[in-house]
Amino acid sequence: MPCSDLDEAATRRLLEAVAARRAGMVPATRGLAGAAVYDGRALVTAPAHTADAGSMADTMGCGDAFLAGFTVSLLQDGWSRGNPPAAAALERALRHGARSAHDQCFVEAASGHGRPTTTAGPTAA
């Protein structure tokens, strides 16, 4: 869930409220402030991956890329309905999600016709 407009305390309150409605795990992205996940027991956070942030081309699809990296990491760690992830696995998944989102930011016009950029800065419209 996008929470880049919220501080950490407000993000925590929102994730706890969503989890109270029977969501087993609630991830949130906070832009350059990183990402968080609440699993009903604890809030786990990780920083954004911001290497080369000045040359990013397009944020289209970055949220989807984050969720894909996050989910694949949890599945690789054995996550299943009967096997909830430990805090270390959640942090690792947040970091994988951040890396996937970061990499997606270098695909210009990502919606259907993306191509990797080679420019040293944002592309002109």
NUZAPA-102395 format. One record per atom (N, C-alpha, C, O): residue number from 1; x, y, z. Coordinates in Angstrom, 1 decimal. Layout:
(r NUM,(X,Y,Z)) ...
! end
This chain:
(r 1,(0.8,-1.2,0.0)) (r 1,(0.0,0.0,0.0)) (r 1,(0.9,1.2,0.0)) (r 1,(1.8,1.3,0.8)) (r 2,(0.6,2.2,-0.8)) (r 2,(1.5,3.4,-0.9)) (r 2,(1.3,4.3,0.3)) (r 2,(0.1,4.7,0.6)) (r 3,(2.4,4.6,1.0)) (r 3,(2.3,5.4,2.2)) (r 3,(3.4,6.5,2.2)) (r 3,(3.8,7.0,3.2)) (r 4,(3.8,7.0,1.0)) (r 4,(4.9,7.9,0.9)) (r 4,(4.5,9.3,1.5)) (r 4,(5.4,10.1,1.8)) (r 5,(3.2,9.5,1.7)) (r 5,(2.7,10.8,2.3)) (r 5,(2.6,10.7,3.8)) (r 5,(2.2,11.7,4.4)) (r 6,(2.9,9.5,4.4)) (r 6,(2.8,9.4,5.8)) (r 6,(4.1,9.2,6.5)) (r 6,(5.1,8.7,5.9)) (r 7,(4.2,9.7,7.8)) (r 7,(5.4,9.4,8.5)) (r 7,(5.4,8.0,9.1)) (r 7,(4.4,7.3,8.9)) (r 8,(6.4,7.6,9.7)) (r 8,(6.5,6.2,10.2)) (r 8,(5.4,5.9,11.2)) (r 8,(4.8,4.8,11.1)) (r 9,(5.1,6.8,12.1)) (r 9,(4.0,6.5,13.1)) (r 9,(2.7,6.3,12.4)) (r 9,(1.9,5.4,12.8)) (r 10,(2.4,7.2,11.5)) (r 10,(1.1,7.1,10.8)) (r 10,(1.0,5.9,9.9)) (r 10,(0.0,5.3,9.8)) (r 11,(2.1,5.5,9.3)) (r 11,(2.2,4.3,8.5)) (r 11,(1.9,3.1,9.4)) (r 11,(1.1,2.2,9.0)) (r 12,(2.5,3.1,10.6)) (r 12,(2.3,1.9,11.5)) (r 12,(0.8,1.9,11.9)) (r 12,(0.2,0.8,11.9)) (r 13,(0.2,3.0,12.2)) (r 13,(-1.2,3.0,12.6)) (r 13,(-2.1,2.4,11.5)) (r 13,(-3.0,1.7,11.7)) (r 14,(-1.8,2.9,10.3)) (r 14,(-2.6,2.4,9.1)) (r 14,(-2.4,0.9,8.9)) (r 14,(-3.4,0.2,8.7)) (r 15,(-1.2,0.4,8.9)) (r 15,(-0.9,-1.0,8.7)) (r 15,(-1.6,-1.8,9.8)) (r 15,(-2.1,-2.9,9.6)) (r 16,(-1.5,-1.4,11.1)) (r 16,(-2.1,-2.1,12.2)) (r 16,(-3.7,-2.1,12.0)) (r 16,(-4.3,-3.2,12.2)) (r 17,(-4.2,-1.0,11.5)) (r 17,(-5.7,-1.0,11.3)) (r 17,(-6.1,-2.0,10.2)) (r 17,(-7.1,-2.6,10.3)) (r 18,(-5.3,-2.0,9.1)) (r 18,(-5.6,-3.0,8.0)) (r 18,(-5.4,-4.4,8.5)) (r 18,(-6.3,-5.3,8.2)) (r 19,(-4.4,-4.7,9.2)) (r 19,(-4.1,-6.0,9.8)) (r 19,(-5.3,-6.5,10.7)) (r 19,(-5.6,-7.6,10.8)) (r 20,(-5.8,-5.5,11.4)) (r 20,(-6.9,-5.8,12.4)) (r 20,(-8.2,-6.3,11.6)) (r 20,(-9.0,-6.9,12.2)) (r 21,(-8.2,-6.0,10.3)) (r 21,(-9.3,-6.5,9.5)) (r 21,(-9.0,-7.9,8.9)) (r 21,(-9.6,-8.2,7.8)) (r 22,(-8.1,-8.6,9.5)) (r 22,(-7.8,-10.0,9.1)) (r 22,(-6.8,-10.1,8.0)) (r 22,(-6.7,-11.2,7.3)) (r 23,(-6.1,-9.0,7.6)) (r 23,(-5.0,-9.2,6.6)) (r 23,(-3.8,-9.7,7.4)) (r 23,(-3.4,-9.2,8.4)) (r 24,(-3.3,-10.8,6.9)) (r 24,(-2.2,-11.5,7.6)) (r 24,(-0.9,-10.7,7.6)) (r 24,(-0.1,-10.8,8.5)) (r 25,(-0.7,-10.0,6.5)) (r 25,(0.6,-9.3,6.3)) (r 25,(0.3,-8.1,5.4)) (r 25,(-0.4,-8.2,4.4)) (r 26,(0.8,-6.9,5.9)) (r 26,(0.5,-5.7,5.1)) (r 26,(1.8,-4.9,4.8)) (r 26,(2.4,-4.3,5.7)) (r 27,(2.2,-5.0,3.6)) (r 27,(3.4,-4.2,3.2)) (r 27,(3.0,-2.8,2.7)) (r 27,(1.9,-2.5,2.3)) (r 28,(4.0,-1.9,2.9)) (r 28,(3.7,-0.5,2.5)) (r 28,(5.0,0.1,1.9)) (r 28,(6.1,-0.2,2.4)) (r 29,(4.9,0.8,0.9)) (r 29,(6.0,1.5,0.3)) (r 29,(5.9,3.0,0.7)) (r 29,(4.8,3.6,0.8)) (r 30,(7.1,3.6,1.0)) (r 30,(7.1,5.0,1.4)) (r 30,(8.1,5.8,0.6)) (r 30,(8.7,6.7,1.1)) (r 31,(8.3,5.4,-0.7)) (r 31,(9.2,6.2,-1.6)) (r 31,(10.6,6.2,-1.0)) (r 31,(11.1,5.1,-0.7)) (r 32,(11.2,7.3,-1.0)) (r 32,(12.6,7.4,-0.6)) (r 32,(12.8,7.1,0.9)) (r 32,(13.9,6.9,1.4)) (r 33,(11.7,7.1,1.7)) (r 33,(11.7,6.7,3.1)) (r 33,(11.8,5.2,3.3)) (r 33,(11.8,4.7,4.5)) (r 34,(11.7,4.4,2.2)) (r 34,(11.9,3.0,2.4)) (r 34,(10.5,2.2,2.3)) (r 34,(9.5,2.7,1.8)) (r 35,(10.5,1.1,3.0)) (r 35,(9.3,0.3,3.0)) (r 35,(9.1,-0.4,4.3)) (r 35,(10.0,-0.4,5.1)) (r 36,(7.9,-0.8,4.6)) (r 36,(7.6,-1.5,5.9)) (r 36,(6.6,-2.6,5.6)) (r 36,(5.9,-2.6,4.6)) (r 37,(6.6,-3.5,6.6)) (r 37,(5.6,-4.6,6.5)) (r 37,(5.2,-4.9,8.0)) (r 37,(6.0,-4.9,8.9)) (r 38,(3.9,-5.0,8.2)) (r 38,(3.3,-5.4,9.5)) (r 38,(2.7,-6.7,9.3)) (r 38,(1.8,-6.9,8.5)) (r 39,(3.1,-7.7,10.2)) (r 39,(2.5,-9.0,10.1)) (r 39,(1.6,-9.4,11.2)) (r 39,(1.3,-10.6,11.5)) (r 40,(1.1,-8.4,11.9)) (r 40,(0.2,-8.7,13.1)) (r 40,(0.9,-8.8,14.4)) (r 40,(0.3,-8.8,15.4)) (r 41,(2.3,-8.9,14.3)) (r 41,(3.1,-9.0,15.5)) (r 41,(4.1,-7.8,15.6)) (r 41,(4.3,-7.2,16.7)) (r 42,(4.7,-7.5,14.5)) (r 42,(5.8,-6.5,14.5)) (r 42,(5.8,-5.7,13.2)) (r 42,(5.4,-6.2,12.2)) (r 43,(6.3,-4.5,13.3)) (r 43,(6.5,-3.7,12.1)) (r 43,(8.0,-3.9,11.8)) (r 43,(8.9,-3.6,12.6)) (r 44,(8.3,-4.3,10.5)) (r 44,(9.6,-4.4,10.0)) (r 44,(9.8,-3.4,8.9)) (r 44,(9.0,-3.2,8.1)) (r 45,(11.0,-2.7,9.0)) (r 45,(11.2,-1.7,8.0)) (r 45,(12.6,-1.9,7.3)) (r 45,(13.4,-2.7,7.8)) (r 46,(12.7,-1.3,6.1)) (r 46,(14.0,-1.4,5.4)) (r 46,(14.1,-0.1,4.5)) (r 46,(13.1,0.4,4.1)) (r 47,(15.3,0.3,4.3)) (r 47,(15.5,1.5,3.5)) (r 47,(15.2,1.3,2.0)) (r 47,(15.2,0.2,1.5)) (r 48,(15.0,2.4,1.4)) (r 48,(14.8,2.4,-0.1)) (r 48,(16.2,2.1,-0.7)) (r 48,(17.2,2.4,-0.1)) (r 49,(16.2,1.5,-1.9)) (r 49,(17.5,1.4,-2.6)) (r 49,(17.6,2.6,-3.6)) (r 49,(16.8,2.6,-4.5)) (r 50,(18.5,3.5,-3.3)) (r 50,(18.5,4.8,-4.0)) (r 50,(19.7,5.0,-4.8)) (r 50,(20.0,6.1,-5.2)) (r 51,(20.5,4.0,-5.0)) (r 51,(21.7,4.2,-5.8)) (r 51,(21.3,4.7,-7.2)) (r 51,(20.4,4.2,-7.8)) (r 52,(22.0,5.7,-7.7)) (r 52,(21.8,6.3,-9.0)) (r 52,(20.4,7.0,-9.1)) (r 52,(19.9,7.0,-10.2)) (r 53,(19.9,7.4,-8.0)) (r 53,(18.5,7.9,-8.0)) (r 53,(18.4,9.1,-9.0)) (r 53,(17.3,9.4,-9.5)) (r 54,(19.4,9.9,-9.1)) (r 54,(19.4,11.1,-10.0)) (r 54,(19.2,10.7,-11.5)) (r 54,(18.8,11.6,-12.3)) (r 55,(19.4,9.5,-11.9)) (r 55,(19.3,9.1,-13.3)) (r 55,(18.1,8.2,-13.6)) (r 55,(18.0,7.7,-14.7)) (r 56,(17.2,8.1,-12.6)) (r 56,(16.0,7.3,-12.9)) (r 56,(15.2,7.9,-13.9)) (r 56,(15.1,9.1,-14.1)) (r 57,(14.5,7.1,-14.7)) (r 57,(13.8,7.5,-15.9)) (r 57,(12.3,7.6,-15.7)) (r 57,(11.6,8.5,-16.2)) (r 58,(11.7,6.7,-15.0)) (r 58,(10.2,6.6,-14.9)) (r 58,(9.9,5.7,-13.7)) (r 58,(10.5,4.7,-13.5)) (r 59,(8.9,6.1,-13.0)) (r 59,(8.4,5.3,-11.8)) (r 59,(7.2,4.4,-12.2)) (r 59,(6.7,3.7,-11.3)) (r 60,(6.8,4.4,-13.4)) (r 60,(5.7,3.5,-13.8)) (r 60,(6.1,2.1,-13.5)) (r 60,(7.1,1.6,-14.0)) (r 61,(5.3,1.4,-12.8)) (r 61,(5.5,-0.1,-12.5)) (r 61,(6.4,-0.4,-11.3)) (r 61,(6.6,-1.5,-11.0)) (r 62,(6.9,0.7,-10.7)) (r 62,(7.8,0.4,-9.5)) (r 62,(7.1,-0.2,-8.4)) (r 62,(7.7,-1.1,-7.7)) (r 63,(5.8,0.1,-8.1)) (r 63,(5.1,-0.5,-7.0)) (r 63,(4.9,-2.0,-7.3)) (r 63,(5.0,-2.8,-6.4)) (r 64,(4.5,-2.3,-8.6)) (r 64,(4.3,-3.7,-9.0)) (r 64,(5.6,-4.5,-8.9)) (r 64,(5.7,-5.6,-8.4)) (r 65,(6.7,-3.8,-9.3)) (r 65,(8.0,-4.5,-9.2)) (r 65,(8.4,-4.7,-7.7)) (r 65,(9.0,-5.8,-7.4)) (r 66,(8.1,-3.7,-6.8)) (r 66,(8.4,-3.9,-5.4)) (r 66,(7.6,-5.2,-4.9)) (r 66,(8.2,-6.0,-4.3)) (r 67,(6.3,-5.3,-5.2)) (r 67,(5.5,-6.4,-4.7)) (r 67,(6.0,-7.7,-5.3)) (r 67,(6.0,-8.7,-4.6)) (r 68,(6.5,-7.7,-6.5)) (r 68,(7.0,-9.0,-7.1)) (r 68,(8.3,-9.4,-6.4)) (r 68,(8.4,-10.6,-6.0)) (r 69,(9.2,-8.5,-6.2)) (r 69,(10.5,-8.8,-5.6)) (r 69,(10.2,-9.2,-4.1)) (r 69,(10.8,-10.2,-3.6)) (r 70,(9.3,-8.6,-3.4)) (r 70,(9.0,-8.9,-2.0)) (r 70,(8.4,-10.3,-1.9)) (r 70,(8.8,-11.1,-1.1)) (r 71,(7.4,-10.6,-2.8)) (r 71,(6.7,-11.9,-2.7)) (r 71,(7.7,-13.0,-3.1)) (r 71,(7.7,-14.1,-2.5)) (r 72,(8.4,-12.8,-4.2)) (r 72,(9.4,-13.9,-4.6)) (r 72,(10.4,-14.2,-3.5)) (r 72,(10.7,-15.4,-3.3)) (r 73,(10.9,-13.2,-2.9)) (r 73,(11.8,-13.4,-1.8)) (r 73,(11.2,-14.2,-0.6)) (r 73,(11.8,-15.2,-0.1)) (r 74,(9.9,-13.9,-0.3)) (r 74,(9.3,-14.6,0.8)) (r 74,(9.0,-16.1,0.4)) (r 74,(9.2,-17.0,1.2)) (r 75,(8.6,-16.3,-0.8)) (r 75,(8.4,-17.7,-1.3)) (r 75,(9.7,-18.5,-1.3)) (r 75,(9.7,-19.6,-1.0)) (r 76,(10.8,-17.8,-1.7)) (r 76,(12.1,-18.5,-1.7)) (r 76,(12.5,-18.9,-0.3)) (r 76,(13.3,-19.8,-0.1)) (r 77,(12.0,-18.1,0.7)) (r 77,(12.3,-18.4,2.1)) (r 77,(11.4,-19.4,2.7)) (r 77,(11.4,-19.7,3.9)) (r 78,(10.4,-19.9,1.9)) (r 78,(9.5,-21.0,2.4)) (r 78,(8.2,-20.5,2.9)) (r 78,(7.5,-21.2,3.6)) (r 79,(7.9,-19.2,2.6)) (r 79,(6.6,-18.7,3.1)) (r 79,(5.4,-19.5,2.6)) (r 79,(5.4,-19.8,1.4)) (r 80,(4.5,-19.8,3.4)) (r 80,(3.2,-20.4,3.0)) (r 80,(2.2,-20.0,4.1)) (r 80,(2.5,-19.5,5.1)) (r 81,(0.9,-20.4,3.8)) (r 81,(-0.1,-20.1,4.8)) (r 81,(0.2,-20.7,6.2)) (r 81,(-0.1,-20.0,7.2)) (r 82,(0.8,-21.8,6.2)) (r 82,(1.1,-22.5,7.5)) (r 82,(2.5,-22.2,8.0)) (r 82,(2.8,-22.6,9.1)) (r 83,(3.2,-21.4,7.3)) (r 83,(4.6,-21.1,7.7)) (r 83,(4.9,-19.6,7.5)) (r 83,(5.5,-19.2,6.6)) (r 84,(4.4,-18.8,8.5)) (r 84,(4.6,-17.3,8.4)) (r 84,(6.1,-17.0,8.5)) (r 84,(6.9,-17.7,9.1)) (r 85,(6.5,-16.0,7.8)) (r 85,(7.9,-15.6,7.7)) (r 85,(8.4,-15.0,9.1)) (r 85,(7.7,-14.3,9.8)) (r 86,(9.7,-15.2,9.4)) (r 86,(10.3,-14.6,10.5)) (r 86,(10.7,-13.2,10.1)) (r 86,(10.6,-12.8,9.0)) (r 87,(11.0,-12.4,11.1)) (r 87,(11.3,-11.0,10.9)) (r 87,(12.5,-10.8,9.9)) (r 87,(12.5,-9.9,9.1)) (r 88,(13.5,-11.7,10.0)) (r 88,(14.6,-11.6,9.1)) (r 88,(14.2,-11.8,7.7)) (r 88,(14.7,-11.2,6.7)) (r 89,(13.3,-12.8,7.4)) (r 89,(12.8,-13.0,6.1)) (r 89,(12.0,-11.8,5.6)) (r 89,(12.0,-11.5,4.4)) (r 90,(11.2,-11.2,6.5)) (r 90,(10.5,-10.0,6.1)) (r 90,(11.4,-8.9,5.7)) (r 90,(11.2,-8.2,4.7)) (r 91,(12.5,-8.7,6.5)) (r 91,(13.4,-7.6,6.1)) (r 91,(14.1,-7.9,4.8)) (r 91,(14.3,-7.0,4.0)) (r 92,(14.5,-9.1,4.6)) (r 92,(15.1,-9.5,3.3)) (r 92,(14.2,-9.3,2.2)) (r 92,(14.6,-8.8,1.1)) (r 93,(12.9,-9.6,2.4)) (r 93,(11.9,-9.4,1.3)) (r 93,(11.7,-7.9,1.0)) (r 93,(11.6,-7.6,-0.2)) (r 94,(11.7,-7.1,2.0)) (r 94,(11.6,-5.7,1.8)) (r 94,(12.8,-5.2,1.0)) (r 94,(12.7,-4.3,0.1)) (r 95,(14.0,-5.7,1.3)) (r 95,(15.2,-5.2,0.6)) (r 95,(15.1,-5.7,-0.9)) (r 95,(15.5,-5.0,-1.8)) (r 96,(14.7,-7.0,-1.1)) (r 96,(14.5,-7.5,-2.5)) (r 96,(13.5,-6.6,-3.2)) (r 96,(13.7,-6.3,-4.4)) (r 97,(12.4,-6.3,-2.6)) (r 97,(11.4,-5.5,-3.2)) (r 97,(11.9,-4.1,-3.6)) (r 97,(11.6,-3.6,-4.7)) (r 98,(12.7,-3.5,-2.7)) (r 98,(13.3,-2.2,-2.9)) (r 98,(14.2,-2.3,-4.1)) (r 98,(14.3,-1.4,-4.9)) (r 99,(15.0,-3.3,-4.2)) (r 99,(15.9,-3.5,-5.4)) (r 99,(15.2,-3.6,-6.7)) (r 99,(15.5,-3.1,-7.7)) (r 100,(14.1,-4.4,-6.6)) (r 100,(13.3,-4.6,-7.9)) (r 100,(12.6,-3.3,-8.3)) (r 100,(12.6,-3.0,-9.5)) (r 101,(12.1,-2.5,-7.3)) (r 101,(11.5,-1.2,-7.6)) (r 101,(12.6,-0.3,-8.2)) (r 101,(12.3,0.4,-9.2)) (r 102,(13.7,-0.3,-7.6)) (r 102,(14.8,0.6,-8.1)) (r 102,(15.2,0.3,-9.5)) (r 102,(15.3,1.2,-10.3)) (r 103,(15.3,-1.0,-9.8)) (r 103,(15.7,-1.4,-11.2)) (r 103,(14.6,-1.0,-12.2)) (r 103,(14.9,-0.6,-13.3)) (r 104,(13.4,-1.1,-11.8)) (r 104,(12.2,-0.7,-12.7)) (r 104,(12.3,0.8,-13.0)) (r 104,(11.8,1.2,-14.1)) (r 105,(12.8,1.6,-12.1)) (r 105,(12.8,3.0,-12.4)) (r 105,(13.7,3.4,-13.5)) (r 105,(13.7,4.6,-14.0)) (r 106,(14.5,2.5,-14.0)) (r 106,(15.4,2.8,-15.2)) (r 106,(14.8,2.3,-16.5)) (r 106,(15.5,2.3,-17.5)) (r 107,(13.6,1.9,-16.5)) (r 107,(12.9,1.5,-17.7)) (r 107,(12.0,2.7,-18.1)) (r 107,(11.0,3.0,-17.4)) (r 108,(12.3,3.3,-19.2)) (r 108,(11.5,4.5,-19.7)) (r 108,(10.2,4.0,-20.3)) (r 108,(10.2,3.1,-21.0)) (r 109,(9.1,4.7,-20.0)) (r 109,(7.8,4.4,-20.5)) (r 109,(7.5,2.9,-20.3)) (r 109,(7.2,2.2,-21.3)) (r 110,(7.5,2.5,-19.1)) (r 110,(7.5,1.1,-18.8)) (r 110,(6.1,0.4,-19.2)) (r 110,(6.1,-0.8,-19.3)) (r 111,(5.1,1.2,-19.4)) (r 111,(3.8,0.6,-19.7)) (r 111,(3.7,0.0,-21.1)) (r 111,(3.3,0.7,-22.0)) (r 112,(4.1,-1.2,-21.2)) (r 112,(4.0,-1.9,-22.5)) (r 112,(5.1,-1.7,-23.5)) (r 112,(5.3,-2.6,-24.4)) (r 113,(5.8,-0.7,-23.5)) (r 113,(6.8,-0.4,-24.5)) (r 113,(8.1,0.0,-23.9)) (r 113,(8.9,0.8,-24.4)) (r 114,(8.4,-0.5,-22.7)) (r 114,(9.6,0.0,-22.0)) (r 114,(10.9,-0.4,-22.6)) (r 114,(11.0,-1.4,-23.4)) (r 115,(11.9,0.4,-22.4)) (r 115,(13.2,0.2,-22.9)) (r 115,(14.2,0.7,-21.8)) (r 115,(14.0,1.8,-21.3)) (r 116,(15.3,0.0,-21.5)) (r 116,(16.2,0.5,-20.6)) (r 116,(16.8,1.8,-21.0)) (r 116,(17.0,2.0,-22.2)) (r 117,(17.1,2.7,-20.1)) (r 117,(17.7,4.0,-20.4)) (r 117,(19.2,3.9,-20.3)) (r 117,(19.7,3.1,-19.6)) (r 118,(19.8,4.8,-21.1)) (r 118,(21.3,4.8,-21.0)) (r 118,(21.7,6.3,-20.7)) (r 118,(22.9,6.6,-20.7)) (r 119,(20.8,7.2,-20.4)) (r 119,(21.1,8.6,-20.2)) (r 119,(21.6,8.7,-18.7)) (r 119,(21.3,7.9,-17.9)) (r 120,(22.2,9.8,-18.5)) (r 120,(22.8,10.1,-17.2)) (r 120,(21.8,11.0,-16.4)) (r 120,(22.2,11.5,-15.3)) (r 121,(20.6,11.1,-16.8)) (r 121,(19.7,12.0,-16.1)) (r 121,(18.3,11.7,-16.6)) (r 121,(18.1,10.9,-17.5)) (r 122,(17.3,12.3,-16.0)) (r 122,(15.9,12.1,-16.4)) (r 122,(15.7,12.5,-17.9)) (r 122,(16.4,13.4,-18.4)) (r 123,(14.9,11.7,-18.6)) (r 123,(14.7,12.0,-20.0)) (r 123,(13.8,13.1,-20.2)) (r 123,(12.8,13.3,-19.4)) (r 124,(13.9,13.9,-21.2)) (r 124,(13.0,15.0,-21.6)) (r 124,(11.7,14.4,-22.1)) (r 124,(11.7,13.4,-22.8)) (r 125,(10.7,15.1,-21.9)) (r 125,(9.4,14.7,-22.4)) (r 125,(9.1,15.1,-23.8)) (r 125,(8.1,14.9,-24.4)) 
! end
